[in-house]
Amino acid sequence: MKKRTISPFIILTALMLPAQCTFRELPAYDPLPGHDLVFSSPATVWDEGIPLGNGLLGAMVWEKEGRLRVAVDRSDLWDLRPMKGLEGPEFRFGWIVQQVLDSNYRKVQERFDAPYDREPGPTKIPGGALEFETSGLGKVKEVRLHLRAALCEVVWESGVRMQCFVHATWPAGWFRFENLPDTLAPILVMPGFHEAEGMPGSSLQRLGYPPAELIHTFRPVTATQEGWGGFVYQVHVAWEQPDEGTLEGVWSIDASLPGSQKKPDAAGLVVAARERGFETDLKTHRRWWREYWDRSSVVLPDKVLERQWYLEQYKFGSASRRGAPPIPLMGVWTADNNELPPWKGDYHHDLNTQMCYWPCYSGNHPEEGQAFTDWLWEVKETAERYTRTYFRTGGLNMPGVTTLQGEPMGGWIQYSLSPTIGAWLAQHFYLHWRYSMDTVFLRERAYPYITAVARHFDGLSVKEGGNFRRLPLSSSPEIHDNSIHAWFRQTTGFDLALIRWTYEKSAEMAEVLGKREEAMKYRTTLSEWPGFAVLAEDGGLPVAPREPLRQSHRHFSHLLGIHPLGLIDPDHGEEEKKIVEASLKRLDSLGSDTWNGYSYSWLGCLQARAGNGEKAAEALRIFAECFCLPNSFHANGDLSGTGKSLNTGRVFTLEGNMAFAAGIQEMLIRSHTGTVELFPAVPGDWNDLSFKQLRAEGAFLVSAGKKEGTVQWVEVESERGGELNLLDPFNQAGFTSTKEPHWMTVNGKRILRFPMKAGEKVRLEKR
């Protein structure tokens, strides 16, 4: 990297006039009504229903066999039976290494992989459903998800109207029918858990639970379902008819394990909600969502991408909430089809959970994002125990596939028991610190967590003679799937990127905390690991040294160093720019035959990091138009029939949705290099666009607008104080500013530097 030098003196008065502009309140961009989900009839399959949620409770509104159905869920409903096989003297990384060296991998697959597919649990489980006999109400006129209010509304041609919502902050859901011609009551339906003969392989009946016990009193109904190991949950629903033609009701779910802390029961939650009343709860619910939407907004010339971004922001706000478990594969919308959810609806950490939280940082939703880091901290002791048992090291690593409690679940152990997954998860601690600049969080959580991962690498790596450190065995999700060839003798680019990132960030944080000796220790260890290999034939990144990606693959794990880790970046100089370009060129040449929807979302992020606005927008548009169900859920497979992938299956998972939102934000703002850059990767024909209050590293809230292809205005607020480095958004054209900047040149780029106090704002406008 070139040395930073102060640019020659510039006549500032020709470029800016301090205090010529004043602050004005930025208007909130209302995503309604253009981005609402609107249908002419209810969905007739569960995964196309209208999604509602608050991180803890979820609901899906659809129609089943002529009845309007509200599937209800709770994020901590789990069958937590231990996964068979993950114990004994063979359950250690050293034993795996020996089997690979002996070419005896079938034994490993039978012991640690097969149970995941064979056993029904552990698994996420669904809650139940409320059904309404609506066949006599006539034809439905409209089904609408009001995004800004997080409210589902169904209107019949007869004039009947139903509204329902899951309260934003209370663990309760409401429904209300108006203009009913006759009486109507909900029917509480529980999942088919009880044993039966001849049950198919994916049936919930395989879990072997007894039938739920339903207790009917006058209007309230309570269902109690026993699960595995003493786990019990209850669904409670109560309703009334406050006047003729109206039905009003509320539901909740509770869950408890033997010996666990007692939680509010569902019946009590329903009673409390009824005392508050529908109108009061709707008012406070709307207030929360109004504040959520006001935290950030975008206006894009491509309305397909703009709409999808708002739908993703809606799903994120519905699925992640501090105080609730983080987002698993299906969020708060477990499959409502009496089957075990795909991949058990669990926590996959070789891409899925990480992607789900990519958008919360620059999208300015750090509070909701902390659901993830809170949970990672909560299961830290479990992870440390697993690390001691399986890897025989100190420090911390996380299994790549876990239960709600962080326990390993096995299955394709190259990834589910990966030696480096903990580092990818640790990045979220770093990102929260960098985007919030919360020094308490840095000192008490981010630094301890990430350095614990470094200690694990200290103990696991081997160093022979004067050679660099390496891992005993290495892998790269999910290259070569579950074969013995998925293990590499040389450290893969995926593992190396995570290891190098861990030591680099440990040193950075130690410096900030004044721990200079520790910083030196991490830098010394970092120097003992090799640098990134590049391919001789094209200069791009390989899967492992001299092992290029040879065929289309859904998972871009070998490019982790580019995004999201940012270790290899075009801003670092021409050499790294060429590496990025060559890597993306090879990805393109291999084609998308085996891609999933999330592959296109990730490609959008990668292309944005490379500054390729047209290609980023194209990838994200393909995701939105080809890989999403009508309700915007990511279906993994290509549903369009246009050949964007040979994978045409439909399995709903959320990571592709959230990575899409992150991709849009990557196009609009960049800050991972320490300099805030506006509109770094937008297509050349995006002339008029803007965003409000996207978040940059350093805890800066940034708003900006372009018109006729040039930046017209920028506003930045500093939450914590500090130095704002802003790449000149006006390209040396004249502008006014409420605060005089210092100027500097870095690698030929003009940087505006603003020392800012906490709460201070600066506004710049093109002259």
N, C-alpha and C positions, 0 to 999 in steps of 0.2 A: 504494500500500500504506500502511496506517495505521502511524503511528509506534509502536514498541514502548514500552509503559509498564509499570512494576512495579505489580502489583495492590495494593490496600489490604491492610493487615496482616490475616492470617487466624490464628485460634487453632488452631495446628497440632495441639495435643493432642487436639482434637476429631476430627481427621481421621486422624492417624497416631501410632503409638507406636514410635519407633525401637527396633530390636533386640528386637522381640517375636517375630520369626520367624527361623528358622535355615534354612540351605541343606540341601537333600536332593537326592540324585542323581535326575535326571529319567530315567524309564524310556524305553528305546529303543522306538519303535513298530515292531513287526515286520510288514512288509507281507504276510507269508505266514500261512496259505495262501490267504486269500481273494482275493488279487489276482494269483495265478499265472495264466498262460495255460494252459488245460487243454482238450484236444480228444479226441474219441473215435477219431480217425484222423489220419494225417498229411495236411497240405495237399497238394493235387495241382496247385497253381500256385505258382510260385516266390515271388511277392510276398506270399503268405499263410503262408510258412514261419516257423519259429521262429528269431528273430535272435539271434546271439551276436557278441561283438566286444570289442576292446580299444583302439580308436582306430586301430591300425595294421592288424591283421588282422580280417577279418569272416567269418562263416559263416552259412548259412541252411539249416535242416533241413526237407526236404520230400520228397515221393514223386513220382518221375517214371517212368511206364511200369512200375509195379510194383516199382521198386527204391527203397530208401531212399537219398536223395541229400543230401549235405552240400556245398552250393556254397561255395567258398572264395574269398576276395578279399583284396586288400591295397590300402591307400588311396593308395599312390604308383604304382600301375600306370596309366600314362598314355601315350597316343600324343601326342607333343609337336610334331608337324609344325606349322610356322607356318600360321596362317590366311591363305589367299590374299586378296589385295586390300588388305591393311592396310599399305600402303607407298606410296612415291612422293609427288610434290608435292601430290596431292589429299588425302593423309592428314593433314589439319589442320583444326581447327575453323573457321578463317577461311574455308576453301573451302566448308564445309558452310553457313555463314551466307550466303554469296553465292548458293548454289544455292537456298536457301529464299527469299531476297529476290527471286530471278529466277523463282520458281515452276517450278523445273526439278529437282524432287526425285527423279524416276525415275532419273536418273543416279546419285544418291547411293545409292538402294536397290540398284541393280545392282552398284555397286562394293563397298559395305561391308556390305550386309544379306544379299544372295543367297548369298554363299559359305558363311555359317553353315549354311544349310539344304542347300546343294548338296554341300559337301565332307564326307567322313566324319570328318575329323580337323581339329584336335586333339580328343581325347575321352578320357574315362575308359574303361578297359577292364576286363573281368572276369578273374578268375584261373583258375578251373577248378572241378572238382567231384570228390568221392569218391562212388562209388556202391557199394551193398551189395545183393547178390541176396537179398532177404528174403522173396520170395514164398512160399518153403517154410516160413516160420516161423508161418504161420497168421494169424489175425485180430489186429489191434492192439487192445489194450484201452484204452490211454491214452497221449496225448502231452502232456507237461507242460514248461513253462518255469518252473523254480524261480527266482523273481525274486531272492530274497535271496542265493542261491548262484550266479546267472547260469549255470545248468546246465540243459541239455535232457535229458529222460529219455523214452524210448519203451519201453512195456511191452506185450508180447504176451500173449494169453490162455494161450499155451503155457508161460508162465513166463520166456521170454527177456526180458532187459532190456538196453537200450543207454543209455549216458550219454555225453554229449559236452559239451565246453566249450572256449572260447578263453581261454587263461590271461590273467589280469588284467594282468600286467606283463611276461610273457615272450612273444616273437613265435612262439608255437606253439599248436596246437590238439590236443586229445586226444579219442579215442573209445574206448569199452570196451563189449563185449558179454559178457553172462554167461548161463549156462544154455543155451548153443547145443547143438542136437542133433547138429550136424555141423560140419565146418570151414567157415570163411567168410573171405573176403579182400576188401579194398577194390579197386575198379577206378578208376584215375585217368583222368578224362575231361577233355580240354582244349577250350576254346572253338573254334568253327569259323571260325578266322581265314583259312584258306588260300583262295586264289582258286578260283572256280568260274564256269561259264557261267550266264548268266541270273540273276545274283544280284539279289534284291529291294533296294529303296532303303534299307532300314534294316538290312540284314544286316551282321554283322561281317566277312563276306567282302570287303566293299568296302575294308577296310583293306589288303588285299593281302599279308598276312603269309604266310610259308611254313608248312607244317604243323609242329607241335611235334615235337621229337625226344624219344622216350620210351626210357629206358634201364632195363631190368629186370635186377635182380640177385636174389639170394635174399631175397625179401620187400621190401626197399626198392625204390621206383620213383621215378625222377626224370624230370620233363618239363621240357625247355628250350624256351622260346618266344621267337623273335626278333620284335621289333617294328620300329617306324619309327626310322631314324636311329641304328642300333646299339643301341637299347634291347633289353635281354634280361632275362627273368625266369624263375625256376625254381620249380616246385612239387615238393616232396620229401615222400614219405610212407613210413613204415616201421612194421612191426607184428610182433607175436609172439603165440604162444599159450602163456601161462605155465602153464596147466593145462588139463585137459580141459573143454571147454565154454566157454572164455574166449578172447576176441580183444581185444587191447589194442594201440592204435597212436597215432601222433602225426604231425602234418604241419606244414609251414611253407612260406613263400614268401619268396624274396628278389627284389630288383630292382636293376638297375644301368644307368647310362648311360656311354658312353665318356668317360673322363677324370674321372668322378665319384669321390668318396671311396668306397673299398671298404667294403662292408657285410658283416656276417656272412652266410655262404651258408646256404641252406635246409637242406642236408644236415647242416652243423655244428650248426645250431639244433636239429634233430631229435635228433642224437646227444646233445647236452647235456640235452635234455628227458628222453630215455630213461634217462640216467644218474641224473637226479633221481627219476624214477619217477612213475607216475600218482598214487599216494596223496599223495606229497609235494607235487606240483604242485597237486593239488586242494585240499590244506590251505592252501597259501599263496594260491591263487586265492580261496578262500572268505574268508580273512582280509582281503584287500584289499576285497572287496565288503562284508563286514561293516562295515569302517570307513567305506566310502562311504555305506552306508545310515544309519549312526549320525550322520552330519553334519547331517541334517535329516529331519523327518518331519511329517506332517499327519494329523489325525483329523477327518473331515468327516461331517456327517449325511447328505449326498448321496453314497452309496457309488459311484455311477457316476462322479462327478467325482473322488472319492478314488482309485478304482482307476486311472482314466486318468492321474492325476498320477504315481502310482508307475510305471506303464508308461512314461511319458515320462522320468522320472528314470532308469529302467533304460536306455532307448535312448540318453540323453545320455551316461551313464557308459560305454556300449558303443562309442559313436561318436566321442567326443572324449577325447583323452588327450595331455597335454603330451609333446612329443618326436615326435608323429605329426602328419601334415597335419590341418588343421581339417576340419570337416564340409562336404562338398559337397552337391549336391542329394539324393543317395541314401545318404550316409554311407558305411559300409563294406559296403554290400549292393548292389553293382552288379547290374543286371538279369541274371538267369541264364536267358536265352532265346535265345542266339546272335544277338541284335540289338544294334545300337548303343543305349546307354541314352538315355532321353528327355532332350532338351536336352543330350545328350552327357555327362550326369552331372557337369556342370562346376560352377564357382563363379559363381553368380548373386548379385550384390551390390546388386540393387535391391529387396531384401526378404529373400531366402532365407537367406543366411549370417547376416545381422543377427538375424533371428528365431531362428535355431538357437542363438544364444548369449544370448538374453534371459534364460533361466531360471537361468543359472549364478551370477548375482550374489546376488540375494536367496535363491536356493536353497542358498547356502553351498557352492558347488563352484567357487571361483575358480581352483584349480589346474588343473582340467580346462578351464576357460574360457580360460586363457592359451595353449592351443593356437592360438587364433585370433589374439591379439595377437602372439604369437611369430612366426607365419607372416606377418602383415602387416608386421612389422619386417624379416623375412628378405627379403621381396620389395620392400622400400622403394626400393632403387636402381632396380629395374626400373620401378616406378611413377614415379619421378622422371624417368627417361629418356622414358617414354611422355608425361609431362606436358610436357616440353620439346619433344618431337617433334610432338605433336598439337595442344596448346594454345598452344605457343610462350610459355609462362610459366615462371617459376621455381617453387620450392615443390613441392607434391606433390598429385596426384590419382590415383585408382585407376580402371581400367576397370570398368565395371559387370558385365562378363562376362569371366572370366579362366580361364586354364589353371592347373595346379598351380604353375607358376612365376610366376604373376602377369601373364602376357602377355595382351594383348587378343585377343578372339575375334570381335568384331563382332556383327552381328545386331541389328536394331531399335536403331540407334545413338543415338536420343534417350535411351536408357537404358543401353545397353552401352558407350557412350562419353559418358556424362553428365558435365557440368562440375562436379557437386557430390557425386558418390557417395563420394569420398574422405572427406568430412565425416561421412557416416553411419557409415562404417567407423571413423573416428577416435573416434566416441562410445564405442566399446568400450575404448579406452585410458583415456578419462575415467572410465567406469564402474568399470573395474578399480581405478583409483586411489581413487575415492570409497568403494568398498566395502572396500578393503584398507587405505587410508591409508598405503600404501607410498611414502614420500617419495623413495626411490631410484628407484622406477619412475616417479614423477612427474617427477623431474628428468631422468632419462636416456632415457625413452621417451615418456611421455604428452605432456609439454610440447613436446619437439622435433617429434613427429609432428603434433600438432594445429596448432601454429604454422606448420608447413610447408604445411598445407592453407590456412591464412590467407594466406600469401604467394602461393599460387596464385590466390586470389580477388583479392588486391591487383592482380596483373598482368592478370587476365582481365576485370575489371569496367570499365565505362566510366562517365564522369561528364561530363555536358554542361552547361555553364553553371552555374547555381546549383541544378540538379536533384540528386536523389539518385543514388547509384550504381545500376547495373543490369547484368545480363548481356547480351551481344550477342544471344543466343537462350537460351530457357529451355524446360524440359519438366517433366512430372509423371508419373512411372510409374503405370500404363501407359495414361494417358488418350489416347484417339484412336489407340491401338495404334501402327501403323507408318506412318501417313499424314503428309503434310506438316502437317496440322492439329495434330499432336502437338508441334509447335514453337510457342512463344508469343513474341511480341515483348516482352511485359512479363514481368518475373520472376515465376514461379509461386510459390504459397504453399509448395510443396515445397522448391524451391531457396532461397527466402528464409529459410525456417526453418533450413535447414542452414547457410546463410551467417551468419545472426544468431547461431545457436548457437556456431559456430566462434569468432567474435570475442568473444562473451560469456565462453566458457570459457577462451579464451586469456588474457583479462584476469584472470579469477579465479585461474588457475594462476600467472600471473606475480606476482600479489600474494602468494600463499602462498610463492613462491620468493624474495620480496624484490626482484623486478624491477619497481619501481614505474614507471619511465619506459616500460618496455615495456607494462605494464598500461594506462597512459594512452594510449599509441599505439593499442592495440586498441579501447579504449572510444571514442576519437575516430573511428576508422574505422567502428565499429559505428553511430555517430550519423549517418554519411553514407549509410546504407541506410534505406529506408522501413520503417515499421512494418507490421504485418499488416493487410491489407485485410479488411473484412467486407462481407457482402452487404446492400444496402439493404432488400431485401424480407423477409429473415428474421433478419439479424444473425449468420449463421453464416459459416464460412470458405469462400471460393471456391477454385477451382482456380488461377485467376489473377485479378487485379483485374477486377471486373465480369464474370467468367466462372464461373458456378456449376457445380457438378456437376449435369448435367442428366439422367443416366440411371444405372441400376444399374451398378456397376463393382466388379470384384474387388479392386482395389488402392486403399487409402485414403490415397494419398500426400499428398493435400491436407490431411490431418489430422495430419501428422507432428509439427507443432508442439505438439499435445496429447500424443500418445504416439507414439514413446518419448522425444521431446526434452524435454517438460515445460516448454516456454516459455510456453504458455497453460494455465492451471490454475485450477480453481475456488478453490483456497486463496489465490490472488492477489487475490481480491476479487469483488464482485458482477458487475462488467463482464465479466471473463473467464469467470465461471461461466455467464453468459448466452450467450457465444460458444460454449462447449462444448456447452451444452444445445441450442442452435439447430443446430449442426453435426451432432450425433447425431440430432436430429429429422429433418433432411433426409435423412440416410443411411437412416433407417428408412422414410421416405415413398417413396423411390425403389425399395425392395424389394431382394430378394436373388437375382433371376433369374440374374445373371451371376457370382455369387460362387463362389469356391473354398472349400475347407475352411479354409484359413488365414485367410480373411476373417472367419469366425466366431471364430477364436482371437483375431485382432486386435481384433474388436469386443468380446470379453470384456475385453481389456486396457483399451480405451477406456472402456467402461462402468464398469469398476472405478475408473479415474482420476476419473470423474465422480461416484463414490459411489453408483452404481446397482447394488446387490448383486443384486437379482432379475434384472435384465436381463443382468448379467455372467454369472450362473450359467446363465441360459437359453441364451445364445449358446454357452457352453462345452459345455453338455449336448448341444446340436444338433451341435456338432463331433464329440463322442465317439460319439454314437449314429447319425449320418447320413453322416459323411465318413471313417470309418475302416474298414479291412479287419479281418477277424476277429483278426488278430495285432496290431492297434492301429495299423498303419501308416496315415498320412494318404494318402488316395487322390485328393485334389483335388476330385473330383466327388461329387455326392450319390448314394449307393448305396442309400438307404432307400426310394425311391419315394414320399416324402412331399412332394415339391415344395419342399424348402428351397433348391434351386437348379435352374435348367434345365441346368446343366452336370452331366451324368451320366457323364462319362468316368472312367476309373480309371488314374491315373498316380501312382505312389508318389513322394513327396518328403517330406523331414523337417521343413520349416520350420513347418508347421501344428501338428505334434506339440509342438515345443519352445515355440511361442508359447502353446499351451494351458497348459503348465506355468507359464509366466510369468503368465498370466492368473489362475490360482488363487492364486499368490503375491501378485499385486496386490490381490486381494480380502482377503488376510490381513494384510498389512503394507505400510505406505507410509512412505517416508523421503526422497523426492527433493526435498522442500521444506526439508529441514534439521531437521524435527521428525519423530520416530518416532510413527506412529499405528497402533494395533492394531485389527484387524478393521474397516478403513475402508469396506468394500463387501461385506458379507455379507447374504444375504437375511434378512428379518425373522423368518422361522421357523427359522433356524439357531440353535437355542438352546444346543446342547451341541457344542462343537468345541474343538480345540486345535492348536497347532503347536510344534515343538521346533527351536530353533537355526536359524531363518531369519535371514538377514543383513541388516542395515540399513547405509545409508551412514554413514560414520564408523567402520566396522569394529566394529560392535556385533552380538553374537550374541543373538538375542531368542527367548524362549519364552513362551507365554501360553496360558491356557485360559479358556473361557467355560462356564458351567453355568446352565441355566434362564434364558438370555438375558443374563446379566451376567458381566463379567470377574471371575474369582475370584482369579487369581494371574498374576504376571509375573516373569520372571527375565531379567536382561540382564548379559552379560559384555562388557567392553571389551577388545579385543585390543591396541590401540595406546595407549589412554589418550585422554582428550579429554572434551569436554562433551557429555553426553547430554541432548537435549531430548525429553521424552516427553509427548505429549498425554495429559492425565489420563485413564487408562483406566477409572477408577471413577466418572466423572461426578460428582465432588464427594462421593461416599459415603465413609464412613470406611474407612481401610486402615492396615495396618502396613507398615513398611519397615525393611530392615536398614541403610539410609543415609538421613539426613535431606536432603530436596531443598530447593532454592530454588524459589520460586514466581514466576511472571510471567504476564501476560495478553497475548496476541497476537491482534489482530483478534477479540476477544471470547472467545478460547479459552484455557482454563487449561493452562499448560505446567509440567511438573515438570522442573527442571534439576538434573542430577547431574554435578558435576565428578568424573571417574573416572581412576584410574591404570591403566596397562597390566596386564591380568590381573585387575582388580578386578571383583567381581560385586555386583549389588544384586537383592534379591528383595522384591516387594510382594505383599501378600495383602489381599483384601477382609475387612473386619471382620464 
